[in-house]
């Protein structure tokens, strides 16, 4: 039965309404005459809706006439009706065929490059480096040598530990794992000093191995030796060691900035205008006048690429351009308002640089200069930090010290 119904769809069928007092007899005669009808639905006892094949339709018309029932076609379904429909629309049908062919041809190209960096980390100029390595939008997939591209990227970028390229449909998926910058590890057998990685005032120094070169309260500069990798022995004299120890200092973070009491700020009015542009590969079609109706505005562009399936992109995209109107507002701050605003900004900037905020000892904000035009403020934080860092003693340094 199901096979017969499917065959009727291929050959074509109609949905008809039969209206009269002998609907039951109509159904019985169709059944005994082997006229295939399906999807029957009664309405008010004298009306019947059903599907019937094209060839059987004419047989059913004869049966209905005998029973004095009226027949009306409500829907036409199937391939024959589709063909007949599009015969009258030759241009549309030809255009449809051309589009299907173009889509088929376009599947041989790369129309989208999706870059996935592990943990959503940022990599500067990675899009340009991938392009220079030989992968770009619009190239034939058969010309994409993934291994050669991977090798070039790895050779040019020291901040990448792994790259993988996968071609899916017209989409090239580039997966990247960023290399972590690990500090230089100095072997325990190597001679080393502990030097200051930041300037500060020493608050704690414990030399477990080596000789302390500074004491609590000393001001030290970045790169200065804190614990030297040498030790004096009564019978051995001076000998080199791998220095070990702990050094803490008060490190100062300071920023100075000026804010003007009278400023002109750009604020949004809430008015927006939206325009669209179609991009076909490198060719663009604008559906708007290039000049905005706003005098001052910000522009935001969003590009959405067409795709049939998840990885089957087409060389067509729609670009949405949103212009947001701005207006200039004059703002007059008091000295107190300007001081508060700028102090908060500087504090946020400094705290973004401090790794462990629990070790903040003190913070100070000082007005450097204040007049009718501006206020200049300096904010300083004092933080306790471990500033010791291992530094290998090289052979030249050893030889120089031996001579001295």
PELINVEN-V756247 format. One record per residue. N is the residue number from 0. PHI is phi as a letter, one per 30 degrees, with the letter a starting at -180 (* if undefined). PSI is psi in degrees with one decimal (* if undefined). D_CENTER is the distance of its C-alpha to the mean C-alpha in whole Angstrom. Layout:
n->[N;N]
phi->[PHI;PHI]
psi->[PSI;PSI]
d_center->[D_CENTER;D_CENTER]
This chain:
n->[0;1;2;3;4;5;6;7;8;9;10;11;12;13;14;15;16;17;18;19;20;21;22;23;24;25;26;27;28;29;30;31;32;33;34;35;36;37;38;39;40;41;42;43;44;45;46;47;48;49;50;51;52;53;54;55;56;57;58;59;60;61;62;63;64;65;66;67;68;69;70;71;72;73;74;75;76;77;78;79;80;81;82;83;84;85;86;87;88;89;90;91;92;93;94;95;96;97;98;99;100;101;102;103;104;105;106;107;108;109;110;111;112;113;114;115;116;117;118;119;120;121;122;123;124;125;126;127;128;129;130;131;132;133;134;135;136;137;138;139;140;141;142;143;144;145;146;147;148;149;150;151;152;153;154;155;156;157;158;159;160;161;162;163;164;165;166;167;168;169;170;171;172;173;174;175;176;177;178;179;180;181;182;183;184;185;186;187;188;189;190;191;192;193;194;195;196;197;198;199;200;201;202;203;204;205;206;207;208;209;210;211;212;213;214;215;216;217;218;219;220;221;222;223;224;225;226;227;228;229;230;231;232;233;234;235;236;237;238;239;240;241;242;243;244;245;246;247;248;249;250;251;252;253;254;255;256;257;258;259;260;261;262;263;264;265;266;267;268;269;270;271;272;273;274;275;276;277;278;279;280;281;282;283;284;285;286;287;288;289;290;291;292;293;294;295;296;297;298;299;300;301;302;303;304;305;306;307;308;309;310;311;312;313;314;315;316;317;318;319;320;321;322;323;324;325;326;327;328;329;330;331;332;333;334;335;336;337;338;339;340;341;342;343;344;345;346;347;348;349;350;351;352;353;354;355;356;357;358;359;360;361;362;363;364;365;366;367;368;369;370;371;372;373;374;375;376;377;378;379;380;381;382;383;384;385;386;387;388;389;390;391;392;393;394;395;396;397;398;399;400;401;402;403]
phi->[*;d;d;d;d;d;d;d;d;d;d;j;b;b;c;b;c;c;b;l;c;c;d;d;d;d;d;d;d;d;d;d;d;h;c;d;b;a;h;d;b;d;b;h;i;c;b;b;c;a;c;a;d;d;d;d;e;d;d;d;d;d;d;d;d;d;c;h;c;c;b;b;d;c;b;b;b;j;d;e;d;d;d;d;d;d;d;d;b;d;d;d;d;d;d;d;d;d;d;d;d;d;d;d;d;d;d;d;c;c;c;a;c;c;c;c;c;e;i;h;d;c;b;d;h;d;d;d;d;d;d;d;d;j;c;b;d;j;d;d;d;d;c;d;c;e;d;d;d;d;d;d;d;d;d;d;c;d;c;b;c;a;b;b;b;b;c;b;i;c;c;c;c;c;c;b;c;d;d;d;d;d;d;d;c;c;d;d;d;d;d;a;c;c;c;d;d;b;d;l;c;d;c;a;b;b;c;d;b;j;b;d;c;b;b;e;j;d;d;b;c;e;j;d;d;c;b;d;d;b;b;c;b;d;c;c;i;d;b;d;b;d;d;b;l;b;b;c;b;d;c;c;c;b;b;b;a;c;b;d;d;c;b;c;c;c;b;d;c;j;d;b;b;c;b;b;b;c;c;c;h;c;c;b;b;c;c;a;d;d;d;d;d;d;d;b;a;c;c;b;c;b;c;b;d;d;b;d;b;e;b;c;d;c;d;b;b;c;c;c;c;c;c;c;d;b;b;d;c;d;b;c;c;d;e;d;d;d;d;d;d;d;e;d;d;d;d;d;d;d;d;d;c;d;d;c;d;d;c;d;d;a;b;b;b;b;d;d;a;b;b;d;c;a;b;c;b;b;c;b;c;c;b;d;b;d;c;d;b;d;b;d;d;d;d;d;d;d;d;d;d;d;d;d]
psi->[-47.7;-39.5;-38.6;-41.1;-42.1;-40.0;-38.0;-35.4;-40.6;-42.0;-18.7;141.6;166.9;153.8;121.4;160.6;125.3;123.0;128.8;-178.7;-6.2;46.5;-39.9;-44.1;-36.3;-43.3;-43.8;-43.5;-41.7;-38.8;-47.1;-29.0;5.9;37.7;116.2;118.0;145.9;169.7;53.7;142.8;121.5;153.4;114.8;21.7;-21.8;3.9;137.7;129.6;133.9;163.7;144.0;145.4;159.6;-47.4;-39.7;-21.2;-44.1;-33.1;-40.3;-32.2;-42.2;-41.9;-42.5;-38.0;-41.4;-36.7;6.1;43.1;148.7;140.7;136.2;132.3;126.2;-30.2;150.0;129.1;152.6;165.9;-42.7;-40.2;-35.3;-45.4;-44.3;-37.3;-45.9;-8.8;-31.4;-11.1;63.2;-42.0;-43.6;-43.3;-42.7;-41.4;-41.6;-42.8;-42.4;-42.0;-43.0;-41.8;-44.1;-38.8;-41.3;-42.6;-39.5;-20.9;-9.8;-0.8;164.2;117.7;-2.8;139.3;116.1;114.7;119.9;111.0;131.4;135.0;19.4;33.4;157.3;139.5;120.3;133.6;26.0;-34.8;-43.8;-40.3;-37.0;-40.4;-45.5;-24.8;-14.7;11.4;115.7;159.8;136.1;-5.5;153.2;138.4;-33.1;-18.6;0.5;106.5;92.0;-40.7;-40.1;-39.9;-43.8;-44.4;-41.1;-42.4;-45.3;-34.5;-36.6;-23.2;114.2;-11.8;12.1;129.1;-24.2;141.7;137.6;139.6;129.1;130.7;119.4;114.2;-123.7;17.1;129.8;116.3;115.3;113.2;131.5;137.1;120.8;139.3;135.7;134.8;98.3;142.1;153.6;125.0;122.0;124.2;144.3;-19.9;-16.5;146.3;138.1;155.6;161.4;120.3;164.8;125.3;-9.8;158.7;149.5;-176.3;121.5;130.6;-16.6;134.0;122.7;113.3;103.0;-31.5;125.9;-175.7;122.6;133.5;-7.5;168.3;169.5;133.0;-14.7;142.4;127.8;155.0;159.2;132.4;-8.6;141.3;126.4;-47.0;114.5;142.3;49.7;154.0;144.6;130.9;146.8;-38.9;-20.3;-16.8;-154.7;129.8;149.5;145.0;168.8;106.5;144.0;144.4;-179.9;129.3;122.9;149.5;160.1;116.4;134.7;132.8;123.6;140.0;141.6;135.9;159.5;138.4;134.2;139.7;-33.5;116.8;160.5;118.0;145.8;122.8;153.0;145.0;-14.4;-12.0;136.6;154.8;138.0;132.0;161.9;151.4;136.3;133.5;120.8;101.0;-111.2;3.2;132.6;141.7;120.5;136.2;35.2;164.3;138.9;-24.2;131.2;154.4;-13.5;146.7;-44.2;129.2;160.0;143.4;131.1;126.7;132.5;126.7;128.1;117.7;143.1;136.5;144.6;-48.9;-173.8;-34.4;15.2;84.7;152.1;156.9;34.9;135.6;153.0;127.8;121.0;121.9;120.2;118.1;123.3;120.0;138.9;154.1;150.5;126.3;129.8;132.7;127.9;113.4;149.5;166.7;-40.1;-43.6;-43.8;-41.5;-45.3;-44.1;-48.0;-38.6;-42.9;-42.0;-47.7;-38.1;-42.5;-40.8;-43.0;-44.7;-25.5;-22.8;-17.0;124.9;-48.5;99.4;-15.6;-20.2;10.2;122.4;-43.5;153.4;140.1;142.8;123.0;138.7;115.0;-43.3;141.1;128.8;-165.3;-18.4;-40.6;169.7;130.7;127.0;144.5;129.8;130.2;133.1;141.8;124.7;135.9;123.2;152.8;113.1;2.8;140.9;133.9;138.3;123.5;138.8;115.4;169.1;-39.0;-42.0;-41.7;-45.4;-39.7;-43.4;-33.5;-41.2;-41.2;*]
d_center->[52;49;49;52;49;46;49;50;46;46;50;49;50;51;51;54;56;60;62;65;68;68;64;65;67;65;63;65;67;63;63;66;66;63;60;57;55;52;50;53;53;56;56;60;62;63;59;57;54;53;52;54;54;55;58;59;58;62;64;62;63;67;67;66;69;71;70;70;66;63;60;57;54;51;48;48;45;45;44;48;47;43;45;48;45;43;46;47;43;43;41;38;39;39;36;34;35;34;30;31;32;29;27;28;29;25;24;25;23;19;17;13;12;9;8;8;9;12;11;8;10;10;12;14;15;13;13;16;18;16;18;21;21;22;19;18;18;21;23;25;24;27;27;24;25;22;25;25;22;21;24;24;20;22;25;23;21;22;19;18;20;19;18;18;17;18;19;18;20;19;15;15;13;13;13;13;15;16;20;21;24;27;30;33;35;38;41;44;46;45;47;44;44;42;41;39;36;36;39;41;44;45;46;46;47;48;49;49;50;50;52;51;51;50;51;50;50;49;46;44;42;39;40;43;45;45;47;49;49;53;55;59;62;65;66;63;62;59;56;52;50;47;46;45;45;43;42;41;41;40;37;37;34;35;33;35;34;36;35;38;39;39;36;34;31;29;28;26;29;27;28;25;25;23;23;22;22;22;21;22;21;22;25;24;26;26;27;28;30;28;30;29;32;30;32;29;26;22;20;16;15;13;13;13;14;17;17;20;19;16;16;19;17;20;20;20;17;18;17;17;19;20;22;23;27;28;31;33;34;37;37;40;39;42;42;42;38;37;38;36;33;33;34;31;29;30;30;27;26;28;27;24;26;28;27;30;31;34;35;36;39;40;38;40;39;42;42;43;44;45;46;46;43;41;40;39;38;38;36;37;36;38;36;38;36;37;37;39;37;39;40;42;45;45;49;50;49;52;54;54;55;57;59;59]
